[in-house]
Amino acid sequence: MSYAINPERIEEEIISSHRYDTDCTIDSFTLNKKRFELERVIDAGKFNEKTFIALGLILFNMKEYRKFVEHYKNAFNYFPTSMELHAHRILGFFRMFNYKLYPVGDFDLFSEWFDNKINIEKHSLTFGFGSRRIIYAGKELVKLCCDNNALVTLNKNRTFHFNFGPFEYDTGYDEMNGNESYFDETFSWNIVERIRNEALNEEQEQYLKEILGGNYNSFISSIDPDYTEYLTFKEEEIATEEIFDSVEDFIASL
C-alpha cells in the first residue's frame, strides 16, 4: 500500500523514527518523497495534528529551518490549543537555539513549555534523546556502535529525569546553562562515575556491552585500570583450564 493511499502510515513512521537531528542520515530523495506526500495531504484538506508534526520533522531533517518556523505558524491556525503540536514546535526550536541553527530569539525551554497558556495544567515534557558517543571532561572517550536512545522528562520543579536502558538519574535544569553538549555529557558522566565507583549491576553492564560493542573492554580499562589486571587474570585462568581440563591432561603435563 502506498503512502499516498494511506497517509497515516507515513505519519506514524516519521514520528516514530525521525528526530530533531542535525546529522540526519536519510537521503534527500526519500525525505523529498515524504515531504511531497504530506504536503499533498495538507493541500487536500485531509490532515490532522500528526500530519503537521510529521511534515515538521521532515523539514527539520532537510535543514529547512525557516520553513519549519513558518510551518508551525500555519499549523496553529488549525490547532491553536494542541499540546502535541506545542511540544514538537518547542523541541525543534530548542534544537535550533541550542545549536545556533536558526535565530529564534531568547529561547528558554522551561518557560516555553510551562509558562505557555496551552499547558495550563503544567504537564511534564517528555522527549527522546539519542547519543552516539561517551564524552568526559570535554574529551570524547569512545563512539557507540549504536544509538543510545534515552527518554528525557522536564519537570515543573526544574529538573530533568533521564531514563536510558537500565539507567535512571536526575539533574537540575539550570545546570544546562546553554551547553549544547549537556545531554551527551550528563549521560556520559553518569556512566563513567558508576564505573569508577564499581556501581554497575549486571543489567547495566550488559547494556553497555550492547551499545559499546567491541569497544567495551578497552573503554572500561581506560576508566578503571584494575579492570585490565582482571582481564589478564581471567585470560590466564582460562588458559590454565584449557591445559588441565582432564586428569589425563594433567598427568601428561608432568
C-alpha positions as CSV (number, residue, x, y, z in Angstrom):
1,M,0.0,0.0,0.0
2,S,1.5,3.4,-0.9
3,Y,1.9,6.3,1.4
4,A,-0.5,8.3,-0.9
5,I,-3.3,5.8,-0.3
6,N,-2.6,5.6,3.4
7,P,-1.2,8.9,4.8
8,E,-1.5,7.7,8.4
9,R,1.2,5.2,7.6
10,I,3.8,7.7,6.6
11,E,2.9,10.0,9.6
12,E,3.3,7.2,12.1
13,E,6.6,6.0,10.6
14,I,8.1,9.5,10.6
15,I,7.0,10.4,14.1
16,S,8.4,7.1,15.5
17,S,11.7,7.1,13.6
18,H,12.7,10.7,12.9
19,R,14.3,13.1,15.4
20,Y,15.1,16.8,15.6
21,D,18.6,15.9,14.5
22,T,21.4,17.9,12.9
23,D,23.0,14.9,11.2
24,C,20.1,13.0,9.7
25,T,21.4,10.0,7.6
26,I,18.3,9.7,5.4
27,D,18.9,10.5,1.8
28,S,17.4,13.7,0.3
29,F,15.3,11.7,-2.3
30,T,13.5,9.8,0.5
31,L,13.0,13.0,2.5
32,N,11.6,14.8,-0.5
33,K,9.2,12.0,-1.3
34,K,7.8,12.0,2.2
35,R,7.5,15.8,2.1
36,F,5.6,15.7,-1.2
37,E,3.1,13.2,0.1
38,L,2.5,15.1,3.3
39,E,2.1,18.4,1.6
40,R,-0.4,16.8,-0.8
41,V,-2.4,15.6,2.2
42,I,-2.5,19.1,3.7
43,D,-3.4,20.7,0.3
44,A,-6.3,18.2,0.0
45,G,-7.6,19.3,3.5
46,K,-7.4,15.7,4.9
47,F,-4.8,16.5,7.6
48,N,-4.7,16.1,11.3
49,E,-2.2,17.2,14.0
50,K,0.1,14.3,13.2
51,T,0.3,15.4,9.6
52,F,1.8,18.7,10.6
53,I,4.1,17.1,13.2
54,A,5.4,14.6,10.6
55,L,6.0,17.3,8.0
56,G,7.7,19.5,10.6
57,L,10.2,16.7,11.3
58,I,10.9,16.2,7.6
59,L,11.5,20.0,7.2
60,F,13.9,19.9,10.1
61,N,15.8,16.9,8.8
62,M,16.1,18.7,5.5
63,K,17.6,21.7,7.3
64,E,14.7,23.9,6.1
65,Y,14.6,25.8,9.4
66,R,12.9,29.0,8.1
67,K,10.1,26.9,6.6
68,F,9.9,24.8,9.8
69,V,9.1,28.1,11.7
70,E,6.5,29.1,9.1
71,H,5.1,25.6,9.0
72,Y,4.2,25.7,12.7
73,K,2.6,29.2,12.4
74,N,0.3,27.6,9.9
75,A,-0.3,24.5,12.0
76,F,-1.5,26.6,15.0
77,N,-4.1,28.3,12.7
78,Y,-5.8,24.9,12.6
79,F,-5.0,23.5,16.0
80,P,-4.4,26.5,18.4
81,T,-4.7,24.5,21.6
82,S,-2.8,21.3,20.6
83,M,-0.4,20.2,23.3
84,E,1.2,17.7,20.9
85,L,1.9,20.4,18.3
86,H,3.2,22.7,21.0
87,A,5.6,20.1,22.3
88,H,7.1,19.3,18.9
89,R,7.4,23.0,18.0
90,I,9.4,23.9,21.1
91,L,11.6,20.8,20.7
92,G,12.5,21.9,17.2
93,F,13.1,25.5,18.4
94,F,15.2,24.2,21.3
95,R,17.4,22.3,18.9
96,M,17.8,25.3,16.6
97,F,18.5,27.6,19.6
98,N,21.0,25.3,21.3
99,Y,23.0,24.6,18.1
100,K,22.6,28.1,16.7
101,L,20.9,26.7,13.5
102,Y,18.4,29.5,13.0
103,P,17.6,32.6,15.0
104,V,14.6,32.0,17.3
105,G,15.1,34.8,19.8
106,D,15.9,34.4,23.5
107,F,14.6,30.9,23.8
108,D,14.1,29.1,27.2
109,L,12.8,25.6,27.1
110,F,11.4,25.6,30.6
111,S,9.5,28.9,30.1
112,E,8.3,28.0,26.6
113,W,6.7,24.8,28.0
114,F,5.5,25.6,31.5
115,D,4.5,29.3,31.0
116,N,2.5,28.8,27.9
117,K,-1.3,29.0,28.3
118,I,-1.7,25.8,26.3
119,N,0.0,23.9,29.1
120,I,-2.4,25.3,31.8
121,E,-2.1,22.1,33.9
122,K,1.7,22.2,33.9
123,H,2.2,18.7,32.4
124,S,5.8,17.5,32.2
125,L,7.5,17.4,28.8
126,T,9.0,14.0,27.7
127,F,11.1,13.7,24.6
128,G,13.6,11.3,23.1
129,F,17.4,11.9,23.0
130,G,20.0,9.8,21.2
131,S,23.7,9.8,21.9
132,R,26.4,8.3,19.7
133,R,29.4,8.9,22.0
134,I,30.7,9.0,25.5
135,I,32.5,12.2,26.4
136,Y,34.1,13.2,29.7
137,A,35.8,16.4,30.8
138,G,35.4,17.7,27.2
139,K,37.1,14.7,25.7
140,E,35.4,12.0,23.6
141,L,36.3,8.7,25.2
142,V,34.6,6.3,22.8
143,K,32.0,6.1,20.0
144,L,29.0,3.9,20.4
145,C,28.3,1.1,17.9
146,C,24.6,2.0,18.0
147,D,22.4,4.9,19.2
148,N,21.8,5.1,22.9
149,N,18.1,6.1,22.9
150,A,17.0,7.8,26.1
151,L,13.8,9.4,27.3
152,V,14.2,12.8,29.0
153,T,11.5,14.4,31.1
154,L,11.5,18.0,32.0
155,N,9.5,18.5,35.3
156,K,7.9,21.6,36.8
157,N,10.4,21.6,39.7
158,R,13.2,22.5,37.1
159,T,14.7,19.0,36.9
160,F,15.5,16.7,34.1
161,H,14.8,12.9,34.6
162,F,16.9,10.7,32.3
163,N,16.0,7.1,31.5
164,F,18.1,5.0,29.1
165,G,18.1,1.3,29.3
166,P,18.6,0.2,32.9
167,F,20.0,3.6,33.9
168,E,18.0,6.4,35.5
169,Y,19.1,9.7,37.1
170,D,18.1,13.3,37.7
171,T,19.8,16.6,37.0
172,G,18.9,20.2,37.5
173,Y,17.6,22.1,34.5
174,D,19.7,25.2,35.3
175,E,22.9,23.1,35.1
176,M,22.3,23.0,31.3
177,N,23.1,26.8,31.1
178,G,23.3,26.9,27.3
179,N,25.7,24.0,27.0
180,E,24.9,22.3,23.6
181,S,26.5,19.1,24.7
182,Y,24.7,18.9,28.0
183,F,22.7,15.7,27.3
184,D,25.7,13.9,26.0
185,E,27.8,15.0,29.0
186,T,25.3,14.1,31.6
187,F,24.7,10.7,30.0
188,S,28.4,10.1,29.9
189,W,29.1,11.4,33.4
190,N,26.6,9.0,34.9
191,I,28.2,6.0,33.2
192,V,31.8,7.0,34.0
193,E,31.1,7.7,37.7
194,R,29.3,4.3,38.1
195,I,32.3,2.5,36.6
196,R,34.7,4.4,38.8
197,N,32.6,3.6,41.9
198,E,32.1,0.0,40.8
199,A,28.4,0.6,41.0
200,L,27.3,-1.2,37.7
201,N,24.9,-4.0,38.2
202,E,24.7,-7.0,35.8
203,E,21.8,-5.5,33.7
204,Q,23.7,-2.2,33.3
205,E,26.9,-4.0,32.4
206,Q,25.1,-5.9,29.7
207,Y,23.5,-2.8,28.3
208,L,26.9,-1.1,28.0
209,K,28.3,-4.1,26.1
210,E,25.4,-3.8,23.6
211,I,26.0,-0.1,22.9
212,L,29.8,-0.2,23.0
213,G,30.2,-3.5,21.1
214,G,33.9,-4.4,20.6
215,N,35.0,-1.2,22.4
216,Y,33.7,-2.4,25.8
217,N,36.8,-3.8,27.3
218,S,39.1,-1.0,26.2
219,F,36.6,1.6,27.4
220,I,36.3,0.0,30.8
221,S,40.0,-0.3,31.1
222,S,40.5,3.4,30.3
223,I,38.2,4.3,33.2
224,D,39.3,1.6,35.6
225,P,42.9,0.4,35.4
226,D,42.2,-2.5,37.7
227,Y,39.9,-3.9,35.0
228,T,42.9,-4.6,32.8
229,E,44.5,-6.7,35.6
230,Y,41.2,-8.5,36.0
231,L,41.1,-9.3,32.2
232,T,44.7,-10.6,32.3
233,F,43.9,-12.8,35.3
234,K,40.8,-14.2,33.6
235,E,42.8,-14.9,30.4
236,E,45.5,-16.8,32.4
237,E,42.8,-18.7,34.3
238,I,41.1,-19.7,31.0
239,A,44.4,-20.8,29.5
240,T,45.1,-22.9,32.6
241,E,41.7,-24.5,32.4
242,E,42.3,-25.4,28.8
243,I,45.6,-27.1,29.6
244,F,44.3,-29.1,32.6
245,D,40.7,-29.8,31.6
246,S,41.1,-33.5,32.5
247,V,43.1,-35.7,34.8
248,E,44.8,-37.3,31.8
249,D,46.0,-34.0,30.5
250,F,47.3,-33.0,33.9
251,I,49.3,-36.3,34.3
252,A,50.6,-35.9,30.7
253,S,51.9,-32.4,31.5
254,L,54.0,-33.7,34.4
